[in-house]
Amino acid sequence: MKKSIYAAMLSGIVCPGSGQIWLGKKLLGWGFISVSMVCILVIMDQIISRAQVIAEQILTGNIGNDLTSIYAAVSNVAIDSSSTMPILTWIFLANWGLSIISAFWFGAQQDKQLQRQADSETGAKTKTAK
């Protein structure tokens, strides 16, 4: 399998940045991983804090203890436009996409370099064989 495809699959399936690390671009790979982790941690923090607010409202009796009331409260929180979650989600997705593209591009460069080396070695072998 070509390095470009394998690196892009690593970055796309395992973790953004893992393909770059596999290709030897460690600083770039850790950069992609760091951006992903920060986005995930901030999004999870916001989700947990929203869930705690809803749980407290249920315990105090402000929200009914039935599925319809809880669903309505969760839906209202999800519609909140003052949140940074949509922005962080787009940053995370853009980071992931750039990681895949970058891994494929760097892998393609290494594939070309390996092909040139292989071609020069076979050319040198055929010259010495003559």
CYANA upper distance limits for C-alpha pairs under 8 A (distance plus 0.5 A):
  1 MET  CA      5 ILE  CA      7.57
  1 MET  CA      6 TYR  CA      7.21
  2 LYS  CA      6 TYR  CA      6.81
  2 LYS  CA    107 GLY  CA      8.28
  2 LYS  CA    108 ALA  CA      8.47
  2 LYS  CA    111 ASP  CA      7.20
  3 LYS  CA      7 ALA  CA      6.34
  3 LYS  CA     23 LEU  CA      8.40
  3 LYS  CA    104 PHE  CA      8.40
  3 LYS  CA    107 GLY  CA      5.49
  3 LYS  CA    108 ALA  CA      7.37
  3 LYS  CA    110 GLN  CA      7.72
  3 LYS  CA    111 ASP  CA      6.73
  4 SER  CA      8 ALA  CA      6.62
  4 SER  CA    103 ALA  CA      7.16
  4 SER  CA    104 PHE  CA      4.91
  4 SER  CA    105 TRP  CA      7.18
  4 SER  CA    106 PHE  CA      7.42
  4 SER  CA    107 GLY  CA      4.16
  4 SER  CA    108 ALA  CA      5.28
  4 SER  CA    110 GLN  CA      8.29
  4 SER  CA    111 ASP  CA      7.45
  5 ILE  CA      9 MET  CA      6.58
  5 ILE  CA    104 PHE  CA      6.65
  5 ILE  CA    107 GLY  CA      7.86
  6 TYR  CA     10 LEU  CA      6.69
  6 TYR  CA     19 GLY  CA      8.01
  7 ALA  CA     11 SER  CA      6.76
  7 ALA  CA     18 SER  CA      8.08
  7 ALA  CA     19 GLY  CA      4.56
  7 ALA  CA     20 GLN  CA      7.29
  7 ALA  CA     22 TRP  CA      7.40
  7 ALA  CA     23 LEU  CA      7.53
  7 ALA  CA    100 ILE  CA      8.27
  7 ALA  CA    103 ALA  CA      5.86
  7 ALA  CA    104 PHE  CA      6.64
  7 ALA  CA    107 GLY  CA      6.90
  8 ALA  CA     12 GLY  CA      6.46
  8 ALA  CA     19 GLY  CA      6.50
  8 ALA  CA     99 SER  CA      8.31
  8 ALA  CA    100 ILE  CA      5.32
  8 ALA  CA    101 ILE  CA      7.42
  8 ALA  CA    102 SER  CA      8.38
  8 ALA  CA    103 ALA  CA      5.59
  8 ALA  CA    104 PHE  CA      5.41
  8 ALA  CA    107 GLY  CA      8.50
  9 MET  CA     13 ILE  CA      6.21
  9 MET  CA     14 VAL  CA      8.15
  9 MET  CA     19 GLY  CA      7.85
  9 MET  CA    100 ILE  CA      7.90
 10 LEU  CA     14 VAL  CA      5.68
 10 LEU  CA     15 CYS  CA      7.18
 10 LEU  CA     16 PRO  CA      8.21
 10 LEU  CA     18 SER  CA      6.28
 10 LEU  CA     19 GLY  CA      5.41
 11 SER  CA     15 CYS  CA      5.64
 11 SER  CA     16 PRO  CA      4.93
 11 SER  CA     17 GLY  CA      5.97
 11 SER  CA     18 SER  CA      5.65
 11 SER  CA     19 GLY  CA      5.25
 11 SER  CA     20 GLN  CA      8.03
 11 SER  CA     96 TRP  CA      7.98
 11 SER  CA     99 SER  CA      6.63
 11 SER  CA    100 ILE  CA      5.81
 11 SER  CA    103 ALA  CA      7.41
 12 GLY  CA     16 PRO  CA      6.77
 12 GLY  CA     96 TRP  CA      7.54
 12 GLY  CA     97 GLY  CA      8.30
 12 GLY  CA     99 SER  CA      8.19
 12 GLY  CA    100 ILE  CA      6.20
 14 VAL  CA     18 SER  CA      7.42
 15 CYS  CA     33 ILE  CA      7.65
 16 PRO  CA     29 GLY  CA      8.04
 16 PRO  CA     32 PHE  CA      6.31
 16 PRO  CA     33 ILE  CA      6.24
 16 PRO  CA     36 SER  CA      7.61
 16 PRO  CA     95 ASN  CA      7.88
 16 PRO  CA     96 TRP  CA      5.75
 16 PRO  CA     99 SER  CA      5.99
 16 PRO  CA    100 ILE  CA      7.62
 17 GLY  CA     21 ILE  CA      6.90
 17 GLY  CA     28 LEU  CA      7.62
 17 GLY  CA     29 GLY  CA      4.41
 17 GLY  CA     30 TRP  CA      6.70
 17 GLY  CA     31 GLY  CA      7.77
 17 GLY  CA     32 PHE  CA      5.35
 17 GLY  CA     33 ILE  CA      5.82
 17 GLY  CA     99 SER  CA      6.30
 17 GLY  CA    103 ALA  CA      8.28
 18 SER  CA     22 TRP  CA      6.70
 18 SER  CA     29 GLY  CA      6.51
 18 SER  CA     33 ILE  CA      8.16
 19 GLY  CA     23 LEU  CA      6.74
 19 GLY  CA     29 GLY  CA      7.69
 19 GLY  CA     99 SER  CA      8.40
 19 GLY  CA    100 ILE  CA      8.22
 19 GLY  CA    103 ALA  CA      5.96
 20 GLN  CA     24 GLY  CA      6.80
 20 GLN  CA     25 LYS  CA      5.50
 20 GLN  CA     26 LYS  CA      6.86
 20 GLN  CA     28 LEU  CA      7.10
 20 GLN  CA     29 GLY  CA      5.25
 20 GLN  CA     99 SER  CA      8.32
 20 GLN  CA    102 SER  CA      8.15
 20 GLN  CA    103 ALA  CA      5.89
 20 GLN  CA    106 PHE  CA      8.24
 21 ILE  CA     25 LYS  CA      5.69
 21 ILE  CA     26 LYS  CA      5.03
 21 ILE  CA     27 LEU  CA      8.33
 21 ILE  CA     28 LEU  CA      8.14
 21 ILE  CA     29 GLY  CA      5.56
 21 ILE  CA     30 TRP  CA      7.93
 22 TRP  CA     26 LYS  CA      8.39
 23 LEU  CA    103 ALA  CA      8.31
 23 LEU  CA    106 PHE  CA      8.03
 23 LEU  CA    107 GLY  CA      7.32
 25 LYS  CA     29 GLY  CA      6.60
 26 LYS  CA     30 TRP  CA      6.51
 27 LEU  CA     31 GLY  CA      6.64
 28 LEU  CA     32 PHE  CA      6.90
 29 GLY  CA     33 ILE  CA      6.76
 30 TRP  CA     34 SER  CA      6.41
 31 GLY  CA     35 VAL  CA      6.79
 32 PHE  CA     36 SER  CA      6.76
 32 PHE  CA     95 ASN  CA      7.10
 32 PHE  CA     96 TRP  CA      8.18
 32 PHE  CA     99 SER  CA      7.08
 33 ILE  CA     37 MET  CA      6.60
 34 SER  CA     38 VAL  CA      6.61
 35 VAL  CA     39 CYS  CA      6.70
 35 VAL  CA     92 PHE  CA      7.82
 35 VAL  CA     95 ASN  CA      7.74
 36 SER  CA     40 ILE  CA      6.64
 36 SER  CA     92 PHE  CA      6.25
 36 SER  CA     95 ASN  CA      7.53
 36 SER  CA     96 TRP  CA      8.15
 37 MET  CA     41 LEU  CA      6.47
 38 VAL  CA     42 VAL  CA      6.62
 39 CYS  CA     43 ILE  CA      6.58
 39 CYS  CA     88 LEU  CA      6.30
 39 CYS  CA     89 THR  CA      7.82
 39 CYS  CA     91 ILE  CA      8.03
 39 CYS  CA     92 PHE  CA      6.57
 40 ILE  CA     44 MET  CA      6.49
 40 ILE  CA     92 PHE  CA      8.27
 41 LEU  CA     45 ASP  CA      6.56
 42 VAL  CA     46 GLN  CA      6.76
 43 ILE  CA     47 ILE  CA      6.71
 43 ILE  CA     85 MET  CA      6.50
 43 ILE  CA     88 LEU  CA      7.63
 43 ILE  CA     89 THR  CA      8.39
 44 MET  CA     48 ILE  CA      6.56
 45 ASP  CA     49 SER  CA      6.64
 46 GLN  CA     50 ARG  CA      6.65
 46 GLN  CA     85 MET  CA      8.21
 47 ILE  CA     51 ALA  CA      6.65
 48 ILE  CA     52 GLN  CA      6.65
 49 SER  CA     53 VAL  CA      6.84
 50 ARG  CA     54 ILE  CA      6.88
 50 ARG  CA     77 VAL  CA      7.87
 51 ALA  CA     55 ALA  CA      6.56
 52 GLN  CA     56 GLU  CA      6.58
 53 VAL  CA     57 GLN  CA      6.75
 54 ILE  CA     58 ILE  CA      6.71
 54 ILE  CA     63 ILE  CA      8.39
 54 ILE  CA     70 ILE  CA      8.42
 54 ILE  CA     73 ALA  CA      7.60
 54 ILE  CA     74 VAL  CA      7.97
 55 ALA  CA     59 LEU  CA      6.74
 56 GLU  CA     60 THR  CA      6.64
 57 GLN  CA     61 GLY  CA      6.60
 57 GLN  CA     62 ASN  CA      5.60
 57 GLN  CA     63 ILE  CA      6.14
 58 ILE  CA     62 ASN  CA      6.47
 58 ILE  CA     63 ILE  CA      5.29
 58 ILE  CA     64 GLY  CA      6.77
 58 ILE  CA     65 ASN  CA      6.79
 61 GLY  CA     65 ASN  CA      8.33
 63 ILE  CA     69 SER  CA      6.70
 63 ILE  CA     70 ILE  CA      7.29
 63 ILE  CA     73 ALA  CA      8.04
 64 GLY  CA     69 SER  CA      5.96
 64 GLY  CA     70 ILE  CA      7.44
 65 ASN  CA     69 SER  CA      7.48
 65 ASN  CA     70 ILE  CA      7.52
 66 ASP  CA     70 ILE  CA      6.83
 67 LEU  CA     71 TYR  CA      6.40
 68 THR  CA     72 ALA  CA      6.66
 69 SER  CA     73 ALA  CA      6.76
 70 ILE  CA     74 VAL  CA      6.66
 71 TYR  CA     75 SER  CA      6.54
 72 ALA  CA     76 ASN  CA      6.67
 73 ALA  CA     77 VAL  CA      6.83
 74 VAL  CA     78 ALA  CA      6.69
 75 SER  CA     79 ILE  CA      6.83
 76 ASN  CA     80 ASP  CA      7.13
 84 THR  CA     88 LEU  CA      6.66
 85 MET  CA     89 THR  CA      6.42
 86 PRO  CA     90 TRP  CA      6.75
 87 ILE  CA     91 ILE  CA      6.69
 88 LEU  CA     92 PHE  CA      6.52
 89 THR  CA     93 LEU  CA      6.69
 90 TRP  CA     94 ALA  CA      6.44
 91 ILE  CA     95 ASN  CA      6.47
 92 PHE  CA     96 TRP  CA      6.67
 93 LEU  CA     97 GLY  CA      6.64
 94 ALA  CA     98 LEU  CA      6.52
 95 ASN  CA     99 SER  CA      6.49
 96 TRP  CA    100 ILE  CA      6.87
 97 GLY  CA    101 ILE  CA      6.76
 98 LEU  CA    102 SER  CA      6.31
 99 SER  CA    103 ALA  CA      6.47
100 ILE  CA    104 PHE  CA      6.66
101 ILE  CA    105 TRP  CA      6.61
102 SER  CA    106 PHE  CA      6.59
103 ALA  CA    107 GLY  CA      6.38
104 PHE  CA    108 ALA  CA      6.48
105 TRP  CA    109 GLN  CA      6.82
106 PHE  CA    110 GLN  CA      6.85
107 GLY  CA    111 ASP  CA      6.55
108 ALA  CA    112 LYS  CA      6.67
109 GLN  CA    113 GLN  CA      6.74
110 GLN  CA    114 LEU  CA      6.59
111 ASP  CA    115 GLN  CA      6.60
112 LYS  CA    116 ARG  CA      6.66
113 GLN  CA    117 GLN  CA      6.76
114 LEU  CA    118 ALA  CA      6.59
115 GLN  CA    119 ASP  CA      6.53
116 ARG  CA    120 SER  CA      6.58
117 GLN  CA    121 GLU  CA      6.59
118 ALA  CA    122 THR  CA      6.67
119 ASP  CA    123 GLY  CA      6.52
120 SER  CA    124 ALA  CA      6.55
121 GLU  CA    125 LYS  CA      6.65
122 THR  CA    126 THR  CA      6.68
123 GLY  CA    127 LYS  CA      6.79
124 ALA  CA    128 THR  CA      6.77
125 LYS  CA    129 ALA  CA      6.56
126 THR  CA    130 LYS  CA      6.89
